[in-house]
Amino acid sequence: MNCFAIAPDEVRATWPDYAHLFEKFERDDGETSAREVFECASTGLMQIWGVQDGKDVLGVCATEVQKTARGRICLVRIASGRRVPTQIQAQLLAEIGTWARGLNCISVRLIGRKGWLRRFKQFRVTQVVAEWNLRTN
């Protein structure tokens, strides 16, 4: 298995290889559409990272660099995939961290399930994201 990053000018040509994983995220989460990822990654506003076994792409994630009052933050906005061993996920996260440091980011931020905190001990809780569903009450 190997980790990869997609340059903005490679997104259109490689999109069919991993689009289904972003489409699955869109169906399951609904927060970000696959089309938005495609458009933002094609222009460099987001970055696509992934894990591949031979020709099969097993997992992808999308990052976005945000400017804050404290400095730049590399936000992992999306993670989607299957059968990706924890050590490979850790390797991909380390590569994202190295890339983010090169852009003078002060941190990498994850938004996702609590399970990520158990898996990756370098992250600590700094905020809570909660949502009120207005359609149910």
Residue frames as a rotation matrix with the C-alpha (Angstrom) as fourth column:
MET 1
0.580 0.815 0.000 0.00
0.815 -0.580 0.000 0.00
0.000 0.000 -1.000 0.00
ASN 2
-0.629 -0.774 0.074 1.14
0.773 -0.633 -0.052 3.50
0.087 0.024 0.996 -0.69
CYS 3
0.184 0.602 -0.777 -0.02
0.590 -0.700 -0.402 6.99
-0.786 -0.385 -0.484 0.15
PHE 4
-0.451 -0.310 0.837 -0.51
0.875 -0.341 0.345 9.66
0.178 0.888 0.425 -2.48
ALA 5
-0.143 0.411 -0.900 -1.39
0.231 -0.871 -0.434 13.31
-0.962 -0.270 0.030 -2.95
ILE 6
0.141 0.302 0.943 -3.05
0.980 0.092 -0.176 14.70
-0.140 0.949 -0.283 -6.06
ALA 7
-0.830 -0.431 -0.353 -1.84
0.346 -0.895 0.280 17.95
-0.437 0.110 0.893 -7.62
PRO 8
-0.102 0.860 -0.499 -4.61
-0.210 -0.509 -0.835 20.33
-0.972 0.019 0.232 -8.75
ASP 9
-0.106 0.033 -0.994 -3.77
-0.970 -0.222 0.096 19.76
-0.217 0.975 0.056 -12.42
GLU 10
-0.912 -0.232 -0.339 -4.11
-0.305 0.935 0.181 15.95
0.275 0.268 -0.923 -11.95
VAL 11
-0.619 0.704 0.347 -7.58
-0.338 0.160 -0.927 15.97
-0.709 -0.692 0.139 -10.33
ARG 12
0.218 0.778 -0.590 -9.63
-0.904 -0.066 -0.422 15.80
-0.367 0.625 0.689 -13.54
ALA 13
-0.084 -0.325 -0.942 -7.64
-0.768 0.623 -0.146 12.86
0.635 0.711 -0.302 -14.97
THR 14
-0.870 -0.380 -0.313 -7.58
-0.107 0.767 -0.633 10.83
0.480 -0.517 -0.708 -11.73
TRP 15
-0.513 0.716 0.473 -11.06
-0.856 -0.386 -0.344 11.66
-0.064 -0.582 0.811 -10.37
PRO 16
0.346 0.724 -0.596 -12.73
-0.728 0.608 0.316 8.46
0.591 0.325 0.738 -11.72
ASP 17
-0.316 -0.579 -0.751 -10.33
0.028 0.786 -0.618 6.37
0.948 -0.216 -0.233 -9.58
TYR 18
-0.832 -0.105 -0.546 -11.60
0.531 0.136 -0.836 7.69
0.162 -0.985 -0.057 -6.25
ALA 19
-0.681 0.627 0.378 -14.77
-0.479 -0.772 0.418 9.76
0.554 0.103 0.826 -6.88
HIS 20
0.104 0.785 -0.611 -16.91
0.083 0.605 0.792 6.94
0.991 -0.133 -0.003 -5.46
LEU 21
-0.328 -0.294 -0.898 -15.30
0.885 0.237 -0.401 7.41
0.330 -0.926 0.183 -2.03
PHE 22
-0.996 0.026 -0.081 -16.17
0.000 -0.952 -0.306 11.11
-0.085 -0.305 0.948 -1.95
GLU 23
-0.395 0.911 -0.121 -19.68
-0.493 -0.099 0.865 10.27
0.776 0.401 0.488 -3.20
LYS 24
-0.013 0.326 -0.945 -20.04
0.615 0.748 0.250 7.77
0.788 -0.579 -0.210 -0.34
PHE 25
-0.772 -0.315 -0.552 -18.98
0.632 -0.468 -0.617 10.47
-0.064 -0.826 0.561 2.14
GLU 26
-0.860 0.495 0.120 -21.55
-0.430 -0.832 0.349 12.83
0.273 0.249 0.929 0.64
ARG 27
-0.062 0.878 -0.475 -24.31
-0.147 0.463 0.874 10.20
0.987 0.124 0.101 1.02
ASP 28
-0.017 -0.009 -1.000 -23.28
0.808 0.589 -0.019 9.25
0.589 -0.808 -0.003 4.57
ASP 29
-0.540 -0.367 -0.758 -22.41
0.791 -0.530 -0.307 12.70
-0.289 -0.765 0.576 5.93
GLY 30
0.394 0.775 0.494 -24.02
0.908 -0.413 -0.076 15.26
0.145 0.478 -0.866 3.66
GLU 31
0.427 -0.282 -0.859 -21.65
0.419 -0.780 0.464 17.99
-0.801 -0.558 -0.215 4.80
THR 32
-0.200 -0.594 -0.779 -19.60
-0.588 -0.563 0.580 18.34
-0.784 0.574 -0.237 1.62
SER 33
0.838 0.545 0.039 -20.52
-0.274 0.480 -0.833 17.23
-0.473 0.687 0.551 -1.89
ALA 34
0.222 -0.736 0.639 -18.22
0.687 0.583 0.433 15.26
-0.692 0.343 0.636 -4.11
ARG 35
0.529 0.044 0.847 -18.67
0.760 -0.469 -0.450 17.99
0.377 0.882 -0.282 -6.73
GLU 36
0.959 -0.185 0.214 -17.40
-0.258 -0.882 0.395 20.60
0.115 -0.434 -0.893 -4.25
VAL 37
0.465 -0.834 0.297 -14.33
0.052 0.361 0.931 18.50
-0.884 -0.418 0.211 -3.52
PHE 38
0.240 -0.345 0.907 -13.66
0.932 0.342 -0.117 18.09
-0.270 0.874 0.404 -7.25
GLU 39
0.710 0.110 0.695 -14.01
0.442 -0.838 -0.319 21.82
0.547 0.534 -0.644 -7.95
CYS 40
0.912 -0.355 0.203 -12.01
-0.395 -0.638 0.661 22.98
-0.105 -0.683 -0.722 -4.93
ALA 41
0.393 -0.801 0.452 -9.24
0.237 0.563 0.792 20.41
-0.889 -0.204 0.411 -5.44
SER 42
0.414 -0.188 0.891 -9.00
0.910 0.102 -0.402 21.30
-0.016 0.977 0.213 -9.14
THR 43
0.670 -0.119 0.733 -8.25
0.125 -0.955 -0.269 24.91
0.732 0.272 -0.625 -8.20
GLY 44
-0.364 -0.908 -0.207 -5.99
0.322 0.086 -0.943 24.13
0.874 -0.410 0.261 -5.24
LEU 45
-0.067 0.404 0.912 -8.44
-0.753 -0.621 0.219 25.30
0.655 -0.672 0.346 -2.55
MET 46
0.710 0.186 0.679 -8.58
-0.593 0.678 0.434 21.73
-0.380 -0.711 0.592 -1.23
GLN 47
-0.371 -0.850 -0.374 -6.06
-0.920 0.390 0.026 18.93
0.124 0.354 -0.927 -1.43
ILE 48
0.791 0.585 -0.181 -6.84
-0.574 0.811 0.114 15.27
0.214 0.014 0.977 -2.13
TRP 49
-0.426 -0.852 0.304 -4.82
-0.904 0.409 -0.121 12.59
-0.021 -0.327 -0.945 -0.35
GLY 50
0.633 0.749 -0.195 -5.28
-0.750 0.656 0.088 8.86
0.193 0.091 0.977 -0.50
VAL 51
-0.284 -0.607 0.742 -4.19
-0.630 0.702 0.333 5.30
-0.723 -0.373 -0.582 0.08
GLN 52
0.473 0.344 -0.811 -3.88
-0.871 0.320 -0.372 2.84
0.131 0.883 0.451 -2.75
ASP 53
-0.030 -0.428 0.903 -3.23
-0.319 0.861 0.397 -0.89
-0.947 -0.276 -0.162 -3.00
GLY 54
-0.503 -0.171 0.847 -2.14
0.733 0.435 0.523 -1.59
-0.458 0.884 -0.094 -6.55
LYS 55
-0.800 0.272 0.534 -4.70
0.269 -0.633 0.726 0.15
0.536 0.725 0.433 -8.75
ASP 56
0.159 0.940 -0.302 -7.41
0.714 0.102 0.693 0.06
0.682 -0.326 -0.655 -6.06
VAL 57
-0.593 -0.234 0.771 -7.87
-0.274 -0.842 -0.466 3.28
0.758 -0.487 0.435 -4.08
LEU 58
-0.370 0.391 -0.842 -8.90
0.736 0.677 -0.010 2.19
0.566 -0.624 -0.539 -0.58
GLY 59
0.326 0.464 -0.824 -9.28
0.881 -0.466 0.086 5.54
-0.344 -0.754 -0.560 1.12
VAL 60
-0.204 -0.335 0.920 -9.19
0.627 -0.767 -0.141 9.28
0.752 0.548 0.366 0.52
CYS 61
0.151 0.322 -0.934 -9.24
0.854 -0.518 -0.040 12.45
-0.497 -0.792 -0.354 2.51
ALA 62
0.241 -0.024 0.970 -9.50
0.645 -0.743 -0.179 16.10
0.725 0.669 -0.164 1.63
THR 63
-0.163 -0.371 -0.914 -7.70
0.908 -0.419 0.008 18.90
-0.386 -0.829 0.406 3.41
GLU 64
0.544 0.295 0.786 -8.10
0.551 -0.832 -0.070 22.63
0.633 0.471 -0.615 3.34
VAL 65
-0.545 -0.744 -0.387 -5.70
0.819 -0.375 -0.435 25.26
0.178 -0.554 0.813 4.62
GLN 66
0.585 0.780 0.222 -7.49
0.645 -0.614 0.454 27.95
0.491 -0.122 -0.863 6.59
LYS 67
-0.545 -0.695 0.469 -6.10
0.254 -0.670 -0.698 31.26
0.799 -0.261 0.541 7.81
THR 68
0.531 0.653 -0.540 -6.96
0.742 -0.051 0.669 32.05
0.409 -0.755 -0.512 11.43
ALA 69
0.854 -0.198 0.482 -5.96
-0.341 -0.911 0.231 34.83
0.393 -0.361 -0.845 13.80
ARG 70
0.663 -0.616 0.426 -3.41
-0.282 0.322 0.904 32.43
-0.694 -0.719 0.039 15.34
GLY 71
-0.500 -0.813 -0.299 -1.97
-0.646 0.120 0.753 31.29
-0.576 0.570 -0.585 12.00
ARG 72
-0.183 0.389 -0.903 -2.66
-0.870 0.363 0.333 28.75
0.457 0.847 0.272 9.28
ILE 73
-0.160 0.252 0.955 -4.51
-0.588 0.752 -0.297 25.53
-0.793 -0.609 0.028 10.13
CYS 74
-0.766 0.000 -0.643 -4.60
-0.541 0.542 0.643 22.42
0.349 0.840 -0.415 7.95
LEU 75
-0.156 0.830 0.536 -8.13
-0.813 0.201 -0.547 21.08
-0.562 -0.521 0.643 8.31
VAL 76
-1.000 0.003 -0.013 -8.84
-0.004 0.867 0.499 17.46
0.013 0.499 -0.866 7.40
ARG 77
-0.481 0.874 -0.070 -12.42
-0.859 -0.486 -0.160 17.95
-0.174 -0.017 0.985 6.22
ILE 78
0.636 0.706 -0.311 -13.18
-0.768 0.619 -0.163 14.53
0.077 0.343 0.936 4.77
ALA 79
-0.669 -0.723 0.172 -12.00
-0.709 0.690 0.144 10.98
-0.223 -0.026 -0.975 5.30
SER 80
0.521 0.853 0.027 -13.64
-0.769 0.483 -0.418 8.09
-0.369 0.197 0.908 3.51
GLY 81
-0.248 -0.617 -0.747 -12.58
-0.855 0.502 -0.131 4.57
0.455 0.606 -0.652 2.72
ARG 82
0.859 0.484 0.169 -12.44
-0.511 0.787 0.346 0.93
0.034 -0.383 0.923 3.63
ARG 83
0.891 -0.452 -0.028 -9.86
0.453 0.888 0.082 -1.64
-0.012 -0.086 0.996 4.76
VAL 84
0.375 -0.811 0.449 -7.10
-0.161 -0.534 -0.830 0.88
0.913 0.240 -0.331 5.42
PRO 85
0.245 -0.329 -0.912 -4.86
0.840 0.541 0.031 -0.40
0.483 -0.774 0.409 8.22
THR 86
0.917 0.151 -0.369 -4.29
0.359 -0.715 0.600 2.00
-0.174 -0.683 -0.710 11.11
GLN 87
0.075 -0.972 -0.222 -0.54
0.508 -0.154 0.847 2.17
-0.858 -0.176 0.482 10.45
ILE 88
-0.475 -0.184 0.861 -1.18
0.873 -0.219 0.435 3.31
0.108 0.958 0.265 6.86
GLN 89
0.622 0.723 0.299 -3.69
0.623 -0.689 0.370 5.90
0.474 -0.044 -0.880 8.08
ALA 90
0.714 -0.431 -0.552 -1.01
0.352 -0.461 0.814 7.13
-0.606 -0.776 -0.178 10.51
GLN 91
-0.350 -0.868 0.351 1.53
0.752 -0.037 0.658 7.29
-0.559 0.495 0.666 7.67
LEU 92
-0.092 0.401 0.912 -0.84
0.838 -0.463 0.288 9.37
0.538 0.791 -0.293 5.54
LEU 93
0.887 0.439 -0.143 -1.55
0.434 -0.689 0.580 11.68
0.156 -0.577 -0.802 8.46
ALA 94
0.278 -0.877 -0.391 2.20
0.502 -0.214 0.838 12.10
-0.819 -0.429 0.381 9.02
GLU 95
-0.503 -0.440 0.744 2.64
0.861 -0.183 0.475 13.04
-0.073 0.879 0.471 5.35
ILE 96
0.410 0.711 0.571 -0.16
0.656 -0.665 0.356 15.58
0.633 0.229 -0.739 5.65
GLY 97
0.847 -0.129 -0.515 1.53
0.403 -0.477 0.781 16.98
-0.346 -0.869 -0.352 8.77
THR 98
-0.195 -0.980 0.043 4.87
0.697 -0.108 0.709 17.31
-0.690 0.168 0.704 6.99
TRP 99
-0.325 0.171 0.930 3.19
0.846 -0.387 0.367 19.07
0.423 0.906 -0.019 4.07
ALA 100
0.715 0.691 0.104 1.30
0.546 -0.645 0.534 21.39
0.437 -0.325 -0.839 6.42
ARG 101
0.477 -0.641 -0.601 4.49
0.535 -0.331 0.777 22.30
-0.697 -0.693 0.185 8.30
GLY 102
-0.487 -0.700 0.522 6.02
0.824 -0.171 0.540 23.24
-0.289 0.693 0.660 4.95
LEU 103
-0.082 0.556 0.827 3.18
0.600 -0.635 0.486 25.76
0.796 0.536 -0.282 4.52
ASN 104
-0.872 -0.359 0.333 3.84
-0.063 -0.592 -0.804 27.14
0.486 -0.722 0.493 8.02
CYS 105
0.265 0.962 -0.063 0.61
-0.156 0.107 0.982 25.70
0.951 -0.250 0.179 9.40
ILE 106
-0.408 -0.381 0.829 0.49
-0.838 -0.203 -0.506 25.77
0.361 -0.902 -0.237 13.19
SER 107
-0.486 0.261 0.834 -1.69
-0.460 0.735 -0.498 22.67
-0.743 -0.626 -0.237 13.48
VAL 108
-0.815 0.413 -0.405 -3.63
-0.161 0.511 0.844 19.92
0.556 0.754 -0.351 11.75
ARG 109
-0.565 0.718 0.408 -7.29
-0.682 -0.127 -0.720 19.80
-0.465 -0.685 0.561 12.76
LEU 110
-0.925 0.359 -0.125 -9.67
0.238 0.803 0.546 16.88
0.297 0.475 -0.828 12.33
ILE 111
-0.376 0.894 0.242 -13.43
-0.892 -0.278 -0.357 17.13
-0.252 -0.350 0.902 12.30
GLY 112
-0.310 0.246 -0.918 -14.95
-0.472 0.799 0.373 13.72
0.825 0.549 -0.131 12.61
ARG 113
0.653 0.614 -0.444 -15.95
-0.023 0.602 0.798 10.87
0.757 -0.511 0.407 14.88
LYS 114
0.700 -0.338 0.629 -14.62
-0.709 -0.219 0.671 10.46
-0.089 -0.915 -0.393 18.43
GLY 115
0.895 -0.322 0.307 -12.88
0.303 0.947 0.111 7.29
-0.326 -0.006 0.945 17.31
TRP 116
0.582 -0.719 0.380 -10.20
0.249 -0.287 -0.925 9.38
0.774 0.633 0.012 15.61
LEU 117
0.418 -0.411 0.811 -9.12
-0.796 -0.595 0.109 10.62
0.437 -0.691 -0.575 19.06
ARG 118
0.737 -0.143 0.660 -8.59
-0.348 0.758 0.552 7.06
-0.579 -0.637 0.509 20.28
ARG 119
0.827 -0.379 0.415 -6.65
0.558 0.641 -0.527 6.15
-0.066 0.667 0.742 17.18
PHE 120
0.137 -0.779 0.612 -4.42
0.557 -0.450 -0.698 9.21
0.819 0.437 0.373 16.86
LYS 121
0.389 0.006 -0.921 -3.08
0.921 -0.042 0.388 10.21
-0.036 -0.999 -0.022 20.28
GLN 122
-0.695 -0.718 0.028 -1.38
0.719 -0.693 0.050 13.38
-0.017 0.055 0.998 18.99
PHE 123
-0.391 0.650 0.651 -4.80
0.077 -0.682 0.727 15.08
0.917 0.334 0.217 18.77
ARG 124
-0.824 0.231 -0.517 -6.49
0.536 0.026 -0.844 16.62
-0.182 -0.973 -0.145 21.78
VAL 125
0.161 0.961 0.226 -9.97
0.962 -0.204 0.181 18.03
0.220 0.188 -0.957 22.20
THR 126
-0.881 -0.426 -0.208 -9.92
0.457 -0.879 -0.138 21.81
-0.124 -0.217 0.968 21.81
GLN 127
-0.644 0.749 -0.159 -13.51
-0.763 -0.643 0.059 22.38
-0.058 0.160 0.985 20.71
VAL 128
-0.574 0.583 0.575 -16.80
0.347 0.809 -0.474 20.58
-0.742 -0.073 -0.666 20.51
VAL 129
-0.863 0.403 -0.306 -18.92
-0.467 -0.400 0.789 20.63
0.195 0.823 0.533 17.38
ALA 130
-0.653 0.734 0.189 -22.59
0.385 0.535 -0.752 20.12
-0.653 -0.418 -0.632 18.10
GLU 131
-0.926 0.377 0.010 -25.64
-0.141 -0.371 0.918 20.43
0.350 0.849 0.396 15.91
TRP 132
-0.513 0.854 0.082 -29.32
-0.156 0.001 -0.988 21.12
-0.844 -0.520 0.132 16.58
ASN 133
-0.887 0.262 0.380 -31.58
0.457 0.392 0.798 19.44
0.060 0.882 -0.468 14.03
LEU 134
-0.778 0.587 -0.223 -34.37
-0.472 -0.780 -0.411 21.94
-0.415 -0.214 0.884 13.41
ARG 135
-0.458 0.616 -0.641 -36.40
-0.627 0.287 0.724 19.41
0.630 0.734 0.254 11.43
THR 136
-0.459 0.258 -0.850 -37.10
0.453 0.891 0.026 17.23
0.764 -0.373 -0.526 14.47
ASN 137
-0.188 0.397 -0.898 -38.16
0.943 -0.182 -0.278 19.91
-0.274 -0.900 -0.340 17.01
